[in-house]
Amino acid sequence: MRVGSLFTGIGGFDLGFELVGMKVVWQVEIDQACSRVLEKHWPKVKRYGDIRTIKPAKLEPVDLICGGFPCQDLSVAGKRAGLAGERSGLFFEFVRIVAGLRPRWVVIENVLGLLSSNGGRDMGTVLWSLAKLGYGYAYRVLDAQYFGVAQRRRRVFIVGHLGKPWAAPAKVLFEPESCEGDSPPRRKTREVVASLLASGAGKNRPAGIASEVDFLVAYSLTSRCGQRLEPSSDTYVIQDEVYVRRLTPLECERLQGFPDNWTEGESDSARYKMLGNAVCVPVARWIGRKILEFEKCD
């Protein structure tokens, strides 16, 4: 399966998808530091800068387009201009590229703030934009800590399939039992809860993904995780024997599921920012595997 990557960052989606056998054909990333990281790991992949200047006709056809459009205007930590903001409004450039290429699959990642931005209307706009182009869609909040990394990182993932109803992408993001619609009348709540506990599945953790074990889990990394220590910044520090220190870039790479030294060569401040904005690789890999399984069975 051929993949086109928008708002690539340092390639979280790209690496996750390649790990299950997909092929990245082109990438779009305007940040210079991120572009250097991408050049190091994908030297033969075509790369473009400003998404606003790209004409879809110049891009090679792909089967899947992925991307996490800028979240700054959606985050609860920001001013929340939403999709009307200059940065998060680049979502409409994502839509323009998708409309021009019409890939079978679309995969989007963003912060939880997307769900509540502008009273939920921004999320409605995102979903309506996909539906208008003919995509059936499903979305789910997934937490990285249930995919093999020691980080609580809850993100919204949206999967769309061209010309298919919602049930098709739902099979990617959800387990079969949760895609059956209304539960049978005799199915009592306690039975459903027991089933979820037995499988390890739930709102943020799909069945078959690593169950909870007794280890420390970091809070979600952000682009500001390398800033100076403050009383409220325990999110990004660890107690190491007798002293407290902030996480190193290498540790942040591991928390996001990247190979060691993935961002080596850039300044520490740039590495913290890039890793804080990245898509968690194991989550992307799981979604990619589920898409390929659907393709095989469809």
N, C-alpha and C positions, 0 to 999 in steps of 0.2 A: 504494500500500500504506500502510495506517494503522499508526502506531507509537505504542506506549506505553512510556515511559522510566522505569525505576526506578533509584534511586541515581544520579540524572542527573549530579551534579557540575556541571561547566560545559558539558556537552553535547557531548562528543566523539563518542559514538555518534550522537546526534541530528543533529549537523552532517554527519557522514559519510553517514548515510542520506539526509538531505535533498539532498545533493549529487548523488545518483543518482536523485532523483525521488520519494522517499517523503515522507510527510506526518506530522509529529509531532503527535499529538492531545492528549496530556497528559504531564506530567512530575511526578516525585516526588523531592523533595530537601529535606532538613531543615536543611542548613547555610545560614545567613543570607547570607553573602558569595556563595556559589554561586548562591543564589536571586536575588540582585540581578543577577548576570551573566546568568542565564537570562531574567530579566524584560527586560533590555536587548535581548536578541537574539530572544526569542520573546514579545513583549508580548501576543499574542492567544491563546497556548496556555494551557490550564487547568493550574494548578500546585497541588500538594499538598505538605504538610510531612512529618509523621511517618508512615512507612509502616505502623507498628503500629496506627494509628488508622483506616486506610482500609478501607472495605468494598468489595469488588470490584463489588458491584451498583451502586455510585455512579459507577464509572468507565465511560467510553464503550467499546464493543467495539472491539478493534483486531486487526490481522492479525499483528502482531509485538510481542513484549515484549522489551526489552533491558535490560541492567544489569550493572554491576560491583559486586557486593555488597562491603561493607567487608573489607579484606584484613589489617587490623592483627593479628588473631589467627592468621593463616595465614603471615605473613611470617617468613622465617628470622631476621630482625632483631628479632623480638618474642619474647614468652614462649610463643607457639605453643599457646594454649588451643584452637585449631582452631574447629570449628563449635560447640563447647560454650562458646566465648567470647561475651561480651555483644555485641560488634560484628559479628564474622563470622557469629555465629549468626542474624543478620538474614536470612541466606539463606533460612531457613524462612518468613519473611514474603514473600520473593520467590515461593516455591513456592505460598504461600496465594493470592496475587494471580493467578498463572498458573492455578491450579486453578479459580478462580472465573470467569475470563474465557475460558480455553481458546483462546488465539490459535493460528494455524497454525504460527507460528515463534517460537522462543525463542533469544536470543543472550546469552551470558554471558561476561564477561571477568574474569580475576583473575591474581594473581601466581603465579609458578612454585611457590611454597611450597604451593599447594593440592594439587599432585601428591604431595607427601611428608608433608603434615600428618597427624598421628596414624597414622603408618605407612602412609599411602595410603588409610586408611579414610574420611577426609573426602571425598576425591575420589570414592570409591565411593558415599558417601551422596548426593552431588550427582547423580551419574549415575543411581543407583537412584531418586531422587526424580522425575527426569524420566521414566524408564521407567514408573514406577508410574502416572503421569498419561497414559500412552499415547504418549509422544514417543520416536521413534527419534532417536539422537544420534550426534554425532561430535565429537571434540576435537582440537585441534592447537596446538602452540606456534608463535607467529609473532613475528618480530623486526622492529620498526619500521624498522630501518636499511635494509631491503630494500623499503620502500614510499615512498621518496623523502624521508625525513628523516634528518638526521645524528645519530642517536641509537641506541645499542644498547639496545633495550627489548624483552625477551622476555616475552611474556605468554601465558597459557593462554586460548584461545577455545573455547567450547562452543556448538555449534549444534544445536538440536532441531527436529524437524518432527512435528507431531501426526498420528498414524495412519500414519506412513511408517516403513519399516525404516531401519537405519543407513545404507544406501547413499544415501538421499536427502540428508541433511545432509552426508554425506561428499563429495558432488559439489560442495558449496559450499566446503568447506575444502581439498579436495585436487584434484589434476589427474586427468583420466580414467585415466591409466596406473596411478596409485597406488591406484585404487579397484577394480581388477580382481581382487583377492584374491591367491591364490598365483601366483607367476611360473611360466611354462612351464619344465619341467625343463631344457630346453636353453639357457635364458637364463642366461648366465654372469654372475657378479658384475661382472666388468670391463665388460661391455656395459651393465649397469644404471648403473654409475658414469659411464661415458662419456655416456650419455643425460642424466643429471642435470647433468653439467658443460655439455653443449651447450645445454640449455634454461635453465640458471641456476636450476633447481629444487633443492630440498633440504628438510631437516627444518624450517627456519625461513623459507625463501624460496620462495614459489610461483613456478611458471613464468610468464614474461611480466612479472615485476616487475623493476624496475631492477637491472641487474647491478652488481657491485662496481666502483667507480672510485676513483681516488687522491685521497681527501679525508679530513679529520679527522672522526671520529665520536665524539660524546659518549657517556658512559655513561648508564645509565638514570636519568631524573629521579625523585626521590622527594618526598614531602611535606616533607622536611627539607632540600631543596636550597638554601634561602635562609639556612641557619644560618651562623655565623661560620666563617671559614677555619681549618683545622687541618692539621697535616702529612698526615693521612690523607684529606683532603677534596679531592684533586685531581680527583675526579669532576665537581665543579661549578665549576671555575675554568678560565680560558684565559689563555695568555700572549699579551699584546697588545704587540708591539714590545718595549719594555724593562721592562714591569711585568706583574704577575699580578693578575687581578681575577676575581671570581666572575661567573657568567652573570647577565645582566639578565633581568627578567621578560619583556621583549620577545623576547629570544633563546630563552627557555624556551617561549614561545608558538610560535615557529617550529619548535623541536625537536619539538613535539607536533602540528604541522601546522595550528594555528589561524591565522586571519588576524591581522595585526598589531593590537595593542591590544585584543584580545578581552576581556581582564580589566581593562582600564584603569578607574580610578576606585576600585579597592580598594587597600589598603595593600600594600606590597611583600611583607611576610611572608605575607599572605593569598593573594596571587597565586602565590607560590612553592608554597604548600601545595596550592592548587587545581590548579595545573598538574602538580605531582608526582603527584597522584592521578588525573589525567584519562586517558581512553581516547584513544589516538593516532588523530587524525582520518583520515589516509590508510588505516590498517588497517581502520577501520570502513567507510570508503567502499568498499574492495575487497570486504569481506564483503557489504555491501548490494548491490553490483552483481552478485555471484555468486548471491545469493538471487533477484534479479529475473530473471536469466538462466534460473535453474531454473524459476521460475514461468512464464516465457514458453514454455519447451520442454515442460513437464509436461503 
